[in-house]
């Protein structure tokens, strides 16, 4: 039996959970290894972190899932305590903490909360137009959302935030959030006002993905400018509907809102270029206690081609944990290196031709540029060549790559080893794991030897 | 509490559902015919149509599709005298058996199979050549010669004239190069373009399927055709004993992904069907210890609608998974919710909203119609939604409509049903994966109350 002129490597597919960046479960206002929120403890989970205690748990926090993204959101008064005096210290520390815990940071800045939560900054209420609104049986003040003052002040905050953080590799994405409590859309604003604010977010964030809130013109305007979208009740099968309707007829987001909002906004294909992000309407325990159909919820969210979900850093009901772990695994991209082939023998000075078939068996692409790299090593000599392919274009389905590696002087006749990986553009370090066997401890996937002569 | 709307959320059906234009296909045979007695099949299409023997043929799966292919000499014995009687009989038989018919017309086979018609060989140039490794040389036309384009083009044009748009016809293969028209031959890109244009002009309605790989695929997909492959399941059928088995060439690793990407065919399934013909027959996969889960995953990844396992007995141990696979191919429409005005005044229209989710891997490629049926006593009214159901890709379809009932409908309850129907007959044709459905194929919704004369 002879060796063929082209060597093929077909790594075995990994089926189990794989912790990869930019996808899956998010911690909320916390980081990997932090304690969870405790329901009924009186702590307002809408207030972003300002203290960053030492990691409490070495591995995954008990009751939660492995995570590569932290989601934090802060109210306006915390980041601009006086007009024009921006203070992003907490965000800087959050970004550092996330990075230290193996996470990127998903950020939302919010103008104010509900009546019992932080209001608009005092300086804003004192100086600029606001309106009184009643929500949750209480009165509170909202900005006049389409007024020039709000555009200038909130827009100024967003612009300053982006000036400091846009493109920071530690930043995952930014929510577009400026209407009503938590910026989630419960407030009036003209379409023109929405367009203006959308433009501010877009101009400010040239590199970091921005996600628009689902529903209405805010979603449509966001999508038109290339944003992803998010929804905040991705598990709702009857949290708020009219009880008299019974569970089969009760209004809920998954039946009565999201399909319609996505269709109306023309958002069905947005996931191909920008991320889709989920948050449950309450805690997962609430859904569990309501008897929601978890399989249906998961199926719907995968149907939307989601990449991230925040379980709000509350304990996940134990009977649901395994399914939700699988769900987080199924969200976003998942690249299987099906085959890598290369010239088995190459004459000194001639290029090594290679071809790769990679299948994205996930539900979305990756939204950050990494590089497919081929590494050839021989004793202390190492040469790495990156393919020019844009990995963000690897939608679910096949990616077929080919290239040539020309080795520099110094490689000698004999055997050399080939590895491949998806590497960080700046550092060349493997960052995204293939769902394929064969990765070394350093993240490079061992292919096979090549004979140089 | 009086609610302005009623909502119906039918239960999702998870079990296999026999629906048209998707799933398993019989080959050179029809539902209820015996299978090939061995694992060998015939390339020569049926010329006789015996009576049905079985409900579902033992060893096979339920199907709504038959796939037949015939060689040129059978339907054009003399130049210009084209006789499609056989195709007509096959269409009629398929329809009787609850199937639509996929058709391929083939110029010739291999050395041991039918050649191009004698009249063609006498009059026009043909060549002897080896088309496949290990095969005897066979006689082939010059595929890009004007006379071949003219003569074969005439066949295709005549076929299209007679059958294009026939609802019994499922699809037509574009097949003009090499044995069985499967591509093993040389043809210039110019001639391929001409032939593709002929097929396209002849079939403005019936879907066309181009063969995977090379310029013929690229040209076909560019012209809006679907595509087919003929070695589905190949994880090592073609052995190369001189090298280690893990280095053997196979279609799934070394051809199909590269061809689909290279020909720009990744999105063809969004508007035209993908058909998967088994490599050998599934028993060969079984005997080769191939990874069936991987094969199935690849077929679904390609957004296939049809599996054609050649009417050979399927491995018993794999029947469950193959049945599930056929169920998962193509479209599968779940009626998630139907909402309607609970009460209307006589003479006023009622509004409705429907959320349908396609939980399959492809759309349907035939324009059925979503219809709402209103009944009150002996009065029946059909309302057709203008939605093009071919646009229901995997994911959500959200529809909204308004129905004005005829004056004959009086105060009281009007019962509503919904179905996907043939718009010409109002007969339900495509079953929702939702239920329960009445025996006549209509899915019951709820009653709308008419409040009195306006």
Interface residues (C-beta under 8 A of the other chain):
Chain A: X1 X2 X3 X4 X7 X8 X10 X13 X242 X244 X245 X248 X249 X255 X256 X259 X260 X262 X263 X264 X268 X299 X303 X338 X339 X355 X357 X359 X361 X395 X396 X397 X398 X399 X400
Chain B: X1 X3 X6 X7 X9 X241 X242 X243 X244 X246 X247 X253 X254 X257 X258 X260 X261 X262 X266 X294 X297 X301 X336 X337 X353 X355 X357 X359 X393 X394 X395 X396 X397 X398
